[in-house]
Amino acid sequence: MSGTVSSRSTLNAHGAAIATQLLLQYVGFADTPLRREYVLLAKLGEETRQYTVCIDQTAFTLRKALRQDGPDICYQKLRRELASALVVTRSIAVTDGDLAGYREAHSPKGRF
């Protein structure tokens, strides 16, 4: 899974503005006893940063999230965090609120 998050302008060596796109790429996951850790790369121009976005194992056992949705849940979480420019750490936890929002956005809509 990879996708474009946003465009940003940066200055080249001559001071001219150039547009660069932020790309997110899902790399894989690792299970620990308490959480599943998803690894994503954020690429902006020549710079690449690695982020770990975590979901508690209890979220899966309590059916707050499905394992097959984990990569997308984490991708969406990191996308929101980077767009808000509030990311100060490279390890981010998915909250119950994030999971509820994801379920609501991805639940089937009733027919009228």
Helices and strands as residue ranges (DSSP letters): E 2-11, E 17-31, E 35-44, E 47-56, H 57-61, G 67-69, H 70-84, E 91-93, H 96-106
